[in-house]
Structures are given as C-alpha cells and as structure tokens.
Amino acid sequence: MQPKKTQRQKLLLICKGIAMGVANKIPGVSGGIVALAAGFYEELIYSFSRFNKTALTLLFKKEFKAFYTHVNGPFLSLLFTGVVISFFSASLILDQFIQYYPRQVWGLFFGMILASVFFIWLKAKQYTYKEYIVTILGLASGLLVTFLTPGQENDNLLFVFICGMISISGMILPGLSGSFLILVLGNYTLLLIDSVNALYFTLVDLVSFDLSFLEDPTRLNLLGVMLAFTLGSICGLLVLSKALRWFLQHYPEKIIALLIGFILGSLNATWPWKRAVYNPVKGKQIDSHELFWPKLTELENIYVILFILLGFGIVTLLETYGKKSA
C-alpha cells in the first residue's frame, strides 16, 4: 500500500507502535486513537483486512515471502515491534506514573486526545451538516458506552468468544477501550487476570516439565477460556477490519466524523478529576469512576491543567513536525 520506507520512517513507525501499545495499556483509552491521530489508521485497517483466504492459501503453500508482502508485513512488523517494546518498557514505566501521579498522567492524555481530535477535524476534507449529525451520534454512542453498568461474570465459552470479538475493537476503533468493554461484559477478572495468570503458570510448568496442571480442572477451564477469547479476538479483528475498510472506501468523511464524535464522547474516561468506585465483591477491581469538577485555586489542580496544556502542546509539535517531514 505504501512505498518503501526510509530508515527514519521505519524508526518513526516503531515509535508510533510504542505509543499505540502504551495507549492500549491505559484503562478507557484505545490504541486506535493513536493510529488515527498519527495518520496510519487507514493503513492499519488495510493491513488487517489482508488476512483473508488468499493469505491463508499462501501460508498453506509455504510461500512465506508472498504472504508477508500480501499482509503488508513490513508495516505490521515495525508497528508491532513498537507495541512489544512498549509492553516491556514504556508501559511498565507508565504503570508507576499512574500509580503515584494519576491526575497528572490523565491530564496529559486528556490534553493529547483533545489536540488529536482537533487536528483530525482540521484534516477532514469536508464537514457539512451531515457530518455534524454523524459526529453527534458518535458522541452520544461514546457517552453511552462509558456509562454502562458492568454485568456478571460468565465463563461460557461461546460468550467468552463473543467477548474476544468485541474487545478487539479497542485496537481498531478510536475512543473504544477493549479492556473497558470486557469490564462492562462482566468478564474483566476472568479474562484479563485469572486466565492470564493461568497461562503464565502453565508456561512455567511446561518449562519445568511439570504436567501436573493436566489434573487441575480449574486450570484447564481457564486455559479453555483463554483459547476461546483468543480465537474470538482473531475473528473479530478480521471481520471488523474488513467492514471498516469498506466503509472508509465508500464513506470516508462520515466514518471520520463518527470516530471524532466517539472519541469526544469517551473523553470522560480520561478526565483527570475522578474517584474510583471499587467492586464490593472483587476487591481491587474498579467498576466505574465518579467524575467531579476541581477547585481551580488549588496548586495540585493547577499542575494538572498545565499537564493538559503540555499534552495539547506535544501533539501540536508532533503535527507540525509531521507536516515538515511529509
């Protein structure tokens, strides 16, 4: 889809992958926002949509080079190199900052998302009353999703498969957090904590040549849940990417307008001034947040406002740099 990239462009794409990985790590934030703001959203959707029957045929024929080219491998490999790097570095650092300086971090991201929406809107080729109506619909949808009440845990494999299909949308749809959707569906602890821990301990056992977990029904059930969730995520990725690619080809302005509205509607997820509401049964699991308006005369809140401005400024500088290097 794109011409051969220079070394500088390759490094920049890895950095974008790091940013995308960090965004996916933040509750209520989506890596899709980074993709849309950084200008590689359409190529990302295009690349995912290339995982089709042709790609499968090339794999079965062991034509790996042709498969790599078909799925836009040069782009995906660089991008996901950045995502992996973020998992082992930037995301871990971010966890510490969120733990000790939560409002400042949320303020930074709030400002960055605001700026991203502004520049995405400026790039829109046309914005008629139809696009404004679509934006309002997206805004209402974003607000509705973020205020949903979490459901009850359900380990039925078909339901878990559906959870996987829905949660992967956080990577593709800007403003939609996959982890938040899992929370709404009631399976946050089951899928992102219990199943992940079961997989980790199973890998440790396998390395130690310990197969005793095969006699543990709870462990086996959790591994089955993880498998169903993974398969659902893969199916969701393939189906949603194809649908989005079609809509972007036929209704590009309206899709961008819808995404802008959706991001604005989900901004409350990154509002810096909020109190966590914990699940009374599951202890440390956060069910929702209570938002409040800050006292602007307090020094701490002034610092947060400065971080919001800093976030806006960072995106502005990146946008300016991107135009000069284009």
C-alpha positions in Angstrom: 0.0 0.0 0.0 2.9 2.3 0.8 6.2 2.9 -1.0 9.4 1.5 0.6 10.1 3.4 3.8 13.3 5.2 4.7 15.3 4.3 7.9 13.9 7.5 9.5 10.3 6.5 8.6 10.9 3.0 10.0 12.1 4.4 13.3 9.1 6.7 13.5 6.7 3.8 12.8 8.3 1.9 15.7 7.8 4.9 17.9 4.1 5.1 16.8 3.8 1.4 17.8 5.2 2.2 21.2 2.6 5.0 21.6 -0.1 2.6 20.5 1.0 0.0 23.0 1.0 2.5 25.8 -2.5 3.7 24.8 -3.8 0.2 24.9 -2.4 -0.2 28.4 -4.4 2.7 29.7 -7.9 1.9 31.0 -10.5 3.7 29.0 -8.1 4.6 26.2 -7.7 2.9 22.8 -4.7 2.4 20.6 -7.0 3.3 17.7 -6.8 6.9 18.8 -3.0 6.9 18.3 -3.5 5.3 14.8 -6.0 7.9 13.8 -4.1 10.9 15.2 -0.7 9.7 13.9 -2.0 9.2 10.4 -1.6 5.4 9.9 -5.2 4.4 10.7 -6.3 3.5 7.2 -3.1 1.6 6.5 -3.6 -0.4 9.8 -7.2 -1.3 8.7 -6.0 -2.2 5.2 -3.2 -4.4 6.6 -5.6 -6.3 9.0 -8.1 -6.8 6.1 -5.4 -8.5 4.1 -5.6 -11.5 6.4 -8.0 -13.3 4.1 -8.4 -16.5 2.1 -5.5 -15.5 -0.2 -3.2 -15.1 2.8 -4.3 -18.5 4.2 -3.6 -20.1 0.8 -0.1 -18.6 0.7 0.6 -20.0 4.1 -0.5 -23.5 3.2 1.6 -23.3 0.1 4.6 -22.2 2.3 5.0 -19.1 0.2 6.0 -17.1 3.3 7.6 -14.2 1.4 4.5 -13.7 -0.7 2.3 -13.9 2.4 4.5 -11.3 4.2 4.0 -8.9 1.3 0.3 -9.7 0.9 -0.5 -8.7 4.5 1.7 -5.6 4.4 4.2 -7.3 6.6 6.9 -4.5 6.5 4.4 -2.1 8.1 2.9 -4.5 10.6 6.3 -5.9 11.8 7.6 -2.4 12.5 4.4 -1.3 14.2 4.1 -4.3 16.4 7.8 -4.2 17.3 7.0 -0.9 18.9 3.9 -2.4 20.6 6.1 -5.2 22.1 8.8 -2.7 23.2 6.1 -0.7 25.0 4.9 -3.8 26.8 8.3 -4.4 28.4 9.4 -0.8 28.9 7.2 2.3 28.4 4.0 0.5 29.7 5.8 -0.6 32.9 7.1 3.0 33.5 3.6 4.3 32.8 2.1 2.0 35.4 4.4 3.6 38.0 3.4 7.1 37.0 -0.3 6.3 37.0 0.1 4.8 40.5 1.9 7.8 42.0 0.8 10.7 39.8 -2.6 9.7 38.4 -4.2 13.1 37.8 -1.1 14.5 36.1 -0.9 11.4 33.7 -4.6 11.6 33.0 -4.3 15.3 32.4 -1.5 14.7 29.9 -3.6 12.2 28.0 -6.7 14.3 28.1 -4.8 17.2 26.5 -3.3 14.9 23.9 -6.6 13.4 22.9 -8.2 16.8 22.7 -5.5 18.0 20.4 -5.7 14.8 18.3 -9.4 15.3 17.8 -8.8 19.0 16.8 -6.2 18.1 14.2 -8.2 15.1 12.8 -11.1 17.5 12.4 -8.8 20.0 10.5 -7.8 17.2 8.1 -11.4 16.4 7.2 -11.9 17.3 3.5 -15.5 18.4 4.1 -17.7 18.9 7.1 -21.3 19.6 6.1 -24.4 19.3 8.3 -24.5 15.6 7.6 -21.0 15.1 9.1 -22.1 17.2 12.2 -25.1 14.9 12.7 -22.9 11.8 12.4 -20.5 13.4 14.9 -23.3 14.0 17.4 -24.4 10.3 17.0 -20.9 9.2 17.7 -20.6 11.4 20.7 -23.9 10.0 22.1 -22.7 6.5 21.5 -19.3 7.2 23.2 -21.1 8.6 26.3 -23.5 5.6 26.4 -20.7 3.1 26.4 -18.7 4.8 29.1 -21.7 4.9 31.5 -22.8 1.3 31.1 -23.0 -0.8 34.3 -20.8 -3.9 34.4 -22.5 -7.2 34.0 -22.0 -10.6 35.8 -19.1 -12.9 35.2 -19.8 -15.7 32.6 -17.3 -18.4 31.6 -19.5 -19.9 28.9 -17.1 -20.5 26.0 -19.4 -19.1 23.4 -19.9 -15.9 25.5 -16.1 -15.7 26.0 -15.6 -16.0 22.2 -18.0 -13.1 21.7 -16.2 -11.1 24.4 -13.0 -11.6 22.3 -14.7 -10.4 19.2 -16.0 -7.3 20.9 -12.9 -6.4 22.9 -10.5 -6.4 19.9 -12.4 -3.4 18.6 -10.4 -1.3 21.1 -7.4 -1.7 18.8 -9.3 -0.7 15.7 -12.0 1.8 16.8 -10.6 5.1 18.3 -12.1 6.0 21.6 -13.2 2.5 22.4 -11.3 0.7 25.1 -11.2 -3.1 24.8 -10.5 -3.6 28.5 -13.4 -1.3 29.4 -15.8 -3.3 27.2 -14.7 -6.5 28.9 -15.4 -4.9 32.2 -18.9 -3.9 31.0 -19.5 -7.5 29.9 -18.6 -8.7 33.4 -15.5 -10.7 32.5 -12.6 -8.4 33.3 -11.2 -10.5 36.2 -11.9 -13.8 34.4 -10.2 -12.8 31.1 -7.5 -10.3 32.0 -6.4 -11.6 35.4 -7.4 -15.2 36.1 -6.9 -16.6 32.6 -3.7 -14.7 32.0 -2.3 -15.9 35.3 -3.3 -19.5 34.4 -1.5 -19.2 31.1 1.6 -17.8 32.8 1.7 -20.6 35.4 1.1 -23.2 32.7 4.1 -21.9 30.7 6.2 -22.0 33.9 5.1 -25.6 34.5 5.9 -26.6 30.9 9.4 -25.1 31.1 9.9 -27.1 34.3 8.5 -30.3 32.6 5.7 -30.3 35.2 2.5 -31.7 33.7 0.5 -31.8 36.9 -1.7 -29.0 35.7 -3.4 -31.5 33.4 -5.1 -32.9 36.5 -6.3 -29.4 37.7 -9.8 -28.8 36.3 -9.8 -25.1 37.3 -6.6 -24.5 35.4 -7.8 -26.4 32.3 -11.1 -24.5 32.3 -9.2 -21.2 32.4 -6.9 -22.3 29.6 -10.0 -23.2 27.6 -11.4 -19.7 28.3 -8.2 -18.1 27.2 -8.2 -20.1 23.9 -11.9 -19.1 23.2 -11.1 -15.5 24.0 -8.0 -15.5 21.7 -10.0 -17.1 18.8 -12.8 -14.6 19.3 -10.3 -11.7 19.2 -8.8 -13.0 15.9 -12.2 -13.4 14.3 -13.3 -10.0 15.5 -10.1 -8.4 14.1 -10.6 -10.0 10.7 -14.4 -9.2 10.4 -14.2 -5.7 11.8 -11.2 -4.6 9.8 -12.9 -5.7 6.5 -16.1 -3.9 7.4 -14.2 -0.7 8.4 -12.1 -0.8 5.2 -15.3 -1.0 3.1 -16.8 2.0 4.9 -13.6 4.0 4.7 -13.5 3.4 1.0 -17.1 4.4 0.4 -17.9 6.9 3.2 -14.6 8.2 4.4 -15.8 11.6 5.7 -18.7 10.2 7.6 -16.6 7.5 9.2 -14.1 10.1 10.3 -16.9 12.3 11.6 -18.3 9.3 13.5 -14.9 8.5 15.1 -14.4 12.1 16.1 -17.8 12.1 17.9 -17.0 8.7 19.5 -13.6 10.0 20.8 -15.3 13.1 22.2 -18.0 11.0 23.9 -15.4 8.8 25.5 -13.2 11.6 26.8 -14.7 11.3 30.2 -12.8 8.1 30.6 -9.6 10.2 30.7 -11.0 13.1 32.8 -8.3 13.7 35.4 -10.6 14.5 38.3 -12.3 11.3 39.2 -12.7 8.9 42.1 -12.5 5.1 41.7 -15.6 3.0 42.6 -14.4 -0.5 43.6 -16.3 -3.7 43.2 -17.6 -4.7 46.7 -17.1 -8.4 45.9 -13.9 -8.5 43.8 -12.0 -6.0 45.9 -9.4 -4.2 43.8 -11.5 -4.4 40.5 -12.7 -0.9 39.6 -16.2 -0.9 38.3 -16.5 2.8 37.5 -15.4 6.3 38.3 -17.1 9.3 39.9 -16.2 12.5 38.0 -16.0 15.8 39.7 -15.1 19.4 38.9 -11.8 20.6 40.6 -11.1 23.6 42.7 -9.0 25.6 40.3 -7.4 27.6 43.1 -5.6 24.5 44.5 -2.0 24.1 43.4 -2.3 20.4 42.5 -5.1 21.2 40.1 -3.1 24.0 38.5 -0.4 21.4 37.9 -2.9 19.1 36.3 -4.1 21.9 34.0 -0.5 22.6 33.0 -0.2 18.9 32.1 -3.4 19.1 29.9 -1.7 22.1 28.1 1.5 20.1 27.9 -0.3 17.2 26.3 -2.0 19.5 23.8 1.4 21.1 23.0 3.1 17.7 22.4 0.5 16.7 19.8 0.8 20.2 18.2 4.6 19.8 17.9 4.3 16.3 16.5 1.7 17.5 14.0 3.9 20.4 12.9 6.9 18.1 12.6 4.9 15.6 10.6 3.9 18.3 8.1 7.5 19.4 7.7 8.8 15.9 7.2 6.0 14.8 4.8 
